[in-house]
């Protein structure tokens, strides 16, 4: 289980995260939504150990993998990019098939389009084991077909690993199609938390209602 208590993140006088308490069960897929600057990326980066909270306590599993919003490629072909660090080549090739990148496997990874690069970066994570998968806007550069491939790959991985998955997203389709739970952040605070369809159809606060109304569902 992931447990967060009294988590705060400040930049000077500005508080960008203020979460008194949050628990996430083992194996749960949770989507975090909110406007730009709501704290989604900051939260994931803190959980990934790339950012430091101002205060608070966080209990996490040991094996954590993180996909940043801005994906990158190493020199070399796609297989080299996925297996860097010693990951299994056969599994890498299987993931390329799942994410429809096999026909590009001999190309230089740096030549890929934005959506292709995002799927390659996901392959680089899914070839490894984890107890917690953190995905920051994993479909932001993908078209509708690419987004569906990402959703299937992540759900299959979660089922195989039994890990928890936390996703930040601006996509209501992603939240509904992949998540067990949707948490909406507003200025770093939890505004709504529940089953995705319930949160989207029956928001409990006026702010949540206004945000969801403009979320192009």
C-alpha positions in Angstrom: 0.0 0.0 0.0 1.1 3.6 -0.7 0.4 5.9 2.2 0.8 9.7 2.1 0.5 11.8 5.3 0.6 15.6 5.6 2.4 16.0 2.2 3.3 19.6 1.3 5.4 21.0 -1.4 6.2 24.7 -1.5 8.2 26.9 -3.8 8.9 30.0 -1.8 5.6 31.3 -0.5 3.6 29.2 -3.0 2.2 25.9 -1.9 1.8 23.6 -4.9 0.8 20.4 -3.1 -1.1 20.0 0.2 -2.4 16.5 0.8 -3.2 15.7 4.4 -3.9 12.0 3.7 -4.0 9.6 0.8 -3.9 5.8 0.6 -3.6 3.7 -2.5 -4.1 -0.1 -2.4 -1.7 -2.6 -3.9 -2.7 -3.3 -7.5 -4.9 -0.2 -7.8 -4.8 1.9 -11.0 -5.3 5.6 -10.1 -5.6 8.5 -12.5 -4.8 12.0 -11.4 -6.4 14.9 -13.3 -6.5 18.6 -12.9 -5.7 21.9 -14.7 -2.1 22.8 -15.6 -0.4 23.7 -12.3 -2.7 21.6 -10.2 0.2 19.5 -8.8 -0.1 16.2 -10.8 3.5 16.2 -12.2 4.9 17.5 -8.9 3.3 14.6 -7.0 4.6 11.9 -9.4 8.1 13.4 -9.4 8.1 13.4 -5.6 6.9 9.8 -5.5 9.6 8.9 -8.1 12.3 10.5 -5.8 13.2 13.2 -8.4 11.7 16.0 -6.3 11.7 16.5 -2.6 8.7 17.3 -0.5 8.8 20.3 1.8 7.3 18.1 4.6 5.2 15.0 5.1 5.6 11.2 5.2 5.4 8.8 2.2 5.4 5.0 2.4 6.2 3.4 -1.0 7.2 0.0 -2.3 10.9 -0.6 -3.2 10.5 -1.1 -6.9 9.3 2.1 -8.6 9.4 2.9 -12.3 8.7 6.4 -13.7 7.8 7.7 -17.1 8.3 11.5 -17.4 6.0 13.6 -19.5 8.9 14.6 -21.7 10.2 11.3 -23.2 13.7 10.8 -24.5 15.7 8.4 -26.7 19.3 7.1 -26.5 21.5 6.7 -29.5 21.0 3.4 -31.4 18.0 1.4 -32.5 14.8 0.7 -30.6 16.0 -2.7 -29.1 19.1 -1.0 -27.8 17.0 1.7 -26.2 14.7 -0.8 -24.5 17.4 -3.2 -23.3 19.8 -0.6 -22.0 20.9 -1.7 -18.5 20.5 -5.4 -19.3 16.8 -6.0 -19.9 15.7 -9.1 -21.8 15.8 -8.7 -25.6 13.0 -11.2 -26.3 10.7 -9.4 -24.0 11.7 -6.1 -25.6 10.7 -7.5 -29.0 7.4 -8.7 -27.6 6.6 -5.2 -26.3 7.5 -3.7 -29.6 4.8 -5.9 -31.2 2.2 -5.0 -28.5 2.8 -1.3 -29.0 3.0 -1.6 -32.8 6.6 -0.5 -33.2 8.2 -3.7 -34.6 8.4 -2.4 -38.1 10.6 0.4 -36.7 12.9 -1.6 -34.5 16.0 -1.2 -36.8 15.6 2.6 -37.0 17.4 5.1 -34.9 15.3 5.9 -31.9 16.1 9.6 -32.2 14.2 9.7 -35.6 10.8 8.6 -34.1 7.7 10.8 -34.0 6.4 12.1 -30.7 3.8 9.4 -30.3 6.3 6.6 -31.4 8.9 7.9 -28.9 6.3 7.9 -26.1 5.5 4.3 -26.8 9.2 3.4 -27.0 9.8 5.0 -23.6 6.9 3.0 -22.2 8.5 -0.2 -23.6 11.7 0.7 -21.7 9.7 0.6 -18.5 7.4 -2.3 -19.1 10.4 -4.6 -19.9 11.3 -4.4 -16.2 9.5 -5.5 -13.0 8.0 -3.0 -10.6 5.7 -2.7 -7.6 4.7 0.9 -8.6 4.5 2.4 -12.0 4.3 6.2 -12.3 3.2 7.5 -15.7 3.1 11.3 -16.4 0.8 12.0 -19.3 1.6 8.7 -21.1 -0.7 9.3 -24.1 -0.1 13.1 -24.5 1.7 12.7 -27.8 -0.4 9.7 -29.1 -3.3 9.7 -31.5 -6.4 7.7 -30.5 -5.0 4.4 -31.8 -1.7 4.9 -30.0 -3.5 5.8 -26.8 -5.5 2.5 -27.0 -2.3 0.6 -27.4 -0.8 2.3 -24.4 -3.9 1.5 -22.3 -3.8 -2.2 -23.2 -0.1 -2.5 -22.6 -0.3 -0.9 -19.2 -3.4 -2.9 -18.1 -1.7 -6.2 -19.2 1.5 -5.2 -17.4 -0.4 -4.4 -14.2 -2.2 -7.7 -14.4 1.0 -9.6 -14.8 3.0 -7.7 -12.1 0.2 -7.0 -9.7 1.7 -3.5 -9.2 0.0 -0.2 -8.5 -0.2 2.3 -11.3 -0.5 6.1 -10.9 -1.2 8.1 -14.0 -1.4 11.9 -14.5 -3.6 12.8 -17.4 -5.6 15.5 -19.2 -7.6 12.7 -21.0 -11.0 11.7 -19.6 -10.9 8.7 -22.0 -7.7 7.4 -20.4 -9.1 7.9 -16.9 -12.3 6.0 -17.7 -10.7 3.2 -19.7 -7.8 2.4 -17.5 -8.3 3.6 -13.9 -10.1 2.0 -10.9 -10.1 5.4 -9.3 -9.9 9.1 -10.4 -8.5 11.8 -8.2 -8.9 15.4 -9.3 -6.4 18.0 -8.0 -7.1 21.7 -7.6 -4.2 23.9 -6.6 -2.4 20.9 -5.1 -5.4 19.8 -3.0 -7.7 16.8 -3.6 -11.0 18.1 -5.0 -12.6 14.7 -5.9 -11.7 11.1 -5.3 -13.7 8.0 -6.4 -14.6 5.6 -9.2 -14.0 7.5 -12.5 -17.6 7.4 -14.0 -19.0 8.4 -10.6 -16.6 11.3 -10.3 -17.3 12.5 -13.8 -21.0 12.2 -13.7 -21.7 13.3 -10.1 -19.1 15.8 -9.0 -19.5 16.7 -5.4 -18.3 20.3 -5.5 -19.0 23.3 -7.7 -15.3 23.6 -8.7 -15.2 19.9 -9.7 -18.4 20.4 -11.7 -17.0 23.4 -13.5 -13.7 21.6 -14.3 -15.4 18.4 -15.6 -17.8 20.5 -17.7 -14.8 21.9 -19.6 -13.0 18.6 -19.8 -14.4 17.6 -23.3 -15.7 14.2 -22.2 
